[in-house]
Amino acid sequence: MILVDEPLWPGRGCLWSHLVSDVSFDELHAFAEMLGSPRRAFDRDHYDIPEYRFHSAIWLGATLMPSRVLAARLRAAGLRRPKHLAAKRGLPARP
């Protein structure tokens, strides 16, 4: 399932949301492509999407969740890649 939180995170002159999948990264990448998000917006385990794409994500079927619930679902699915663990495992920050 594709999940998104409210655009509450400030940066680069706008607010941002996190877009994740609790199924697979393949599902996430496919959804992000439909949404028009560039691959460079992928950061370890999520896409950062600007507020102007938020309503399109909902329209395409993303489920709105609070940030904490979104992160918990990502962890439960085994898809969470925290920054401190990515560095230890030698994972790229932005694959």
Backbone as JSON, one array per atom type, in Angstrom:
{
  "sequence": "MILVDEPLWPGRGCLWSHLVSDVSFDELHAFAEMLGSPRRAFDRDHYDIPEYRFHSAIWLGATLMPSRVLAARLRAAGLRRPKHLAAKRGLPARP",
  "N": [[0.85, -1.17, 0.0], [0.51, 2.23, -0.75], [1.6, 4.99, 1.07], [1.22, 8.24, 2.52], [2.27, 11.22, 4.2], [1.08, 14.28, 5.74], [1.92, 17.4, 4.12], [4.19, 18.82, 5.85], [6.82, 19.4, 6.31], [9.28, 21.74, 6.14], [11.27, 23.16, 3.5], [13.46, 24.37, 0.99], [11.75, 26.44, 0.16], [9.1, 25.46, 0.22], [6.57, 23.21, 1.52], [6.91, 19.75, 2.45], [6.05, 16.3, 1.86], [6.2, 12.83, 2.88], [6.47, 9.96, 0.95], [5.74, 6.6, 0.9], [6.0, 2.99, 0.6], [4.48, 0.16, 2.02], [4.83, -2.27, 1.05], [6.72, -2.78, -1.11], [9.8, -1.58, -2.6], [9.7, -1.5, -5.34], [6.95, -1.13, -5.86], [6.69, 1.41, -4.75], [8.45, 2.98, -6.38], [7.17, 2.73, -8.86], [4.71, 4.01, -8.35], [5.6, 6.58, -7.7], [6.66, 7.32, -10.15], [4.3, 7.45, -11.7], [3.19, 9.6, -10.41], [4.86, 11.58, -11.15], [7.18, 12.21, -9.86], [10.62, 12.78, -9.66], [13.35, 10.4, -9.8], [15.48, 11.23, -8.27], [14.31, 12.27, -6.04], [14.0, 10.24, -4.3], [14.9, 8.96, -1.19], [16.67, 6.85, 0.49], [14.42, 5.24, 1.73], [12.07, 6.39, 1.1], [10.11, 8.79, -0.81], [10.54, 12.23, -1.12], [8.04, 14.48, -1.47], [6.82, 17.44, -2.93], [4.45, 19.87, -1.65], [2.68, 20.59, -3.71], [2.28, 18.28, -5.14], [0.96, 16.64, -3.43], [-1.95, 16.39, -3.28], [-2.41, 15.13, -5.72], [-1.15, 12.7, -5.24], [-2.86, 11.6, -3.32], [-5.18, 11.45, -4.89], [-4.36, 9.57, -6.77], [-4.37, 7.35, -5.2], [-2.87, 7.05, -2.84], [-2.66, 6.51, 0.67], [-3.49, 8.59, 3.29], [-1.65, 9.19, 6.2], [-0.65, 9.75, 9.6], [2.67, 10.95, 10.32], [4.14, 9.41, 12.22], [2.76, 6.96, 12.25], [3.07, 6.2, 9.62], [5.89, 5.81, 9.54], [6.07, 3.7, 11.39], [4.66, 1.69, 10.03], [6.34, 1.33, 7.87], [8.64, 0.36, 9.15], [7.57, -2.03, 10.25], [7.12, -3.44, 7.92], [9.65, -4.03, 7.22], [11.08, -2.34, 5.6], [12.28, 0.01, 6.33], [14.95, 2.25, 6.26], [16.99, 3.67, 8.12], [19.0, 6.63, 8.41], [21.39, 6.44, 10.0], [21.84, 3.66, 10.03], [22.07, 3.07, 7.33], [24.5, 4.22, 6.64], [26.27, 2.6, 8.12], [25.92, 0.14, 6.88], [26.88, 0.61, 4.42], [25.15, 1.44, 2.47], [23.91, 3.35, -0.25], [22.97, 6.78, 0.15], [21.11, 7.91, -1.54], [19.87, 5.91, -3.66]],
  "CA": [[0.0, 0.0, 0.0], [1.25, 3.49, -0.78], [1.24, 5.85, 2.19], [1.76, 9.61, 2.45], [1.91, 12.05, 5.34], [0.75, 15.68, 5.41], [3.08, 18.22, 3.78], [4.5, 19.65, 7.02], [8.27, 19.51, 6.46], [9.73, 22.87, 5.33], [12.55, 23.1, 2.81], [13.51, 24.91, -0.38], [10.64, 27.34, -0.15], [7.77, 24.87, 0.27], [6.4, 22.12, 2.48], [7.14, 18.44, 1.83], [5.47, 15.07, 2.4], [6.94, 11.6, 2.65], [5.7, 8.95, 0.22], [6.36, 5.3, 1.13], [5.22, 1.77, 0.38], [4.71, -0.87, 3.03], [4.87, -3.54, 0.31], [8.01, -2.96, -1.78], [10.35, -0.4, -3.25], [9.21, -1.51, -6.72], [5.64, -0.48, -5.84], [6.93, 2.83, -4.48], [9.02, 3.63, -7.56], [6.13, 2.78, -9.9], [3.75, 5.04, -7.97], [6.28, 7.88, -7.82], [6.75, 7.63, -11.58], [2.96, 7.9, -12.11], [2.98, 10.9, -9.78], [5.74, 12.55, -11.79], [8.31, 12.52, -8.99], [11.89, 12.3, -10.22], [14.04, 9.39, -9.0], [16.37, 11.9, -7.33], [13.53, 12.59, -4.85], [14.02, 9.05, -3.44], [15.92, 9.07, -0.15], [16.81, 5.61, 1.25], [13.22, 4.41, 1.87], [10.87, 7.21, 0.83], [10.22, 9.93, -1.71], [10.11, 13.54, -0.63], [7.21, 15.09, -2.51], [6.39, 18.81, -2.57], [3.02, 20.0, -1.34], [1.85, 20.69, -4.91], [2.0, 16.92, -5.62], [0.27, 15.92, -2.37], [-3.33, 16.04, -3.65], [-2.33, 14.15, -6.8], [-0.81, 11.41, -4.62], [-4.12, 11.11, -2.74], [-6.07, 11.14, -6.01], [-3.87, 8.34, -7.38], [-4.63, 6.22, -4.32], [-2.07, 6.99, -1.61], [-3.43, 6.61, 1.91], [-2.96, 9.6, 4.21], [-1.38, 8.69, 7.55], [0.28, 10.58, 10.38], [4.07, 10.59, 10.11], [4.55, 8.32, 13.13], [2.14, 5.71, 11.79], [3.75, 5.9, 8.36], [7.2, 5.25, 9.89], [5.85, 2.4, 12.03], [4.28, 0.74, 8.99], [7.56, 1.09, 7.09], [9.47, -0.53, 9.98], [6.9, -3.33, 10.34], [7.28, -4.11, 6.62], [11.07, -4.32, 7.0], [11.57, -1.47, 4.52], [12.85, 1.25, 6.88], [16.4, 2.37, 6.13], [17.41, 4.89, 8.81], [20.27, 7.22, 7.96], [22.53, 5.91, 10.74], [22.09, 2.28, 9.62], [22.49, 3.07, 5.92], [25.93, 4.52, 6.62], [26.98, 1.43, 8.63], [25.81, -0.96, 5.91], [27.45, 1.01, 3.14], [24.08, 1.7, 1.51], [23.92, 4.74, -0.73], [21.92, 7.64, 0.71], [20.11, 8.09, -2.6], [20.15, 4.93, -4.74]],
  "C": [[0.9, 1.24, 0.0], [0.69, 4.41, 0.3], [1.89, 7.21, 2.04], [1.37, 10.34, 3.73], [1.62, 13.47, 4.85], [2.03, 16.43, 5.02], [3.36, 19.23, 4.9], [5.98, 19.99, 7.15], [8.8, 20.61, 5.57], [11.1, 22.61, 4.69], [12.44, 23.63, 1.4], [12.26, 25.69, -0.77], [9.26, 26.72, -0.19], [7.72, 23.8, 1.37], [6.46, 20.79, 1.74], [6.42, 17.34, 2.6], [6.43, 13.93, 2.16], [6.0, 10.6, 1.99], [6.43, 7.63, 0.38], [5.44, 4.18, 0.67], [5.51, 0.83, 1.53], [4.69, -2.25, 2.4], [6.25, -3.76, -0.3], [8.49, -1.63, -2.36], [9.91, -0.35, -4.72], [7.85, -0.82, -6.81], [5.8, 1.03, -5.65], [7.46, 3.55, -5.7], [7.99, 3.76, -8.68], [5.12, 3.89, -9.6], [4.36, 6.43, -8.14], [6.42, 8.29, -9.28], [5.4, 8.12, -12.11], [2.68, 9.31, -11.59], [3.82, 11.99, -10.44], [6.91, 12.97, -10.92], [9.59, 11.97, -9.59], [12.58, 11.31, -9.27], [14.98, 10.04, -7.98], [15.65, 12.31, -6.04], [13.47, 11.4, -3.89], [15.19, 9.16, -2.47], [15.86, 7.85, 0.76], [15.58, 4.72, 1.26], [11.93, 5.16, 1.57], [11.18, 8.24, -0.28], [9.81, 11.17, -0.94], [9.3, 14.16, -1.76], [6.75, 16.47, -2.04], [4.88, 18.88, -2.41], [2.15, 20.08, -2.6], [1.59, 19.32, -5.54], [1.16, 16.1, -4.62], [-1.14, 15.48, -2.78], [-3.37, 15.05, -4.82], [-2.01, 12.77, -6.25], [-2.07, 10.79, -4.0], [-5.06, 10.65, -3.85], [-5.65, 9.82, -6.68], [-4.0, 7.13, -6.46], [-3.77, 6.1, -3.08], [-2.98, 7.2, -0.41], [-2.74, 7.59, 2.85], [-2.83, 9.01, 5.6], [-0.52, 9.71, 8.29], [1.71, 10.06, 10.2], [4.52, 9.42, 10.97], [4.0, 6.97, 12.68], [2.81, 5.25, 10.49], [5.12, 5.24, 8.64], [7.07, 3.88, 10.53], [5.49, 1.33, 11.01], [5.49, 0.36, 8.13], [8.48, 0.13, 7.86], [8.88, -1.93, 10.03], [7.05, -4.14, 9.05], [8.75, -4.48, 6.34], [11.71, -3.46, 5.93], [12.2, -0.17, 5.02], [14.36, 1.19, 6.77], [16.86, 3.67, 6.79], [18.8, 5.34, 8.36], [21.47, 6.61, 8.68], [22.84, 4.46, 10.37], [22.56, 2.19, 8.17], [23.98, 3.32, 5.82], [26.75, 3.31, 7.08], [27.0, 0.29, 7.62], [26.43, -0.62, 4.57], [26.41, 1.24, 2.06], [24.18, 3.14, 1.01], [22.75, 5.51, -0.13], [20.78, 7.8, -0.3], [20.41, 7.14, -3.75], [19.56, 5.36, -6.07]]
}
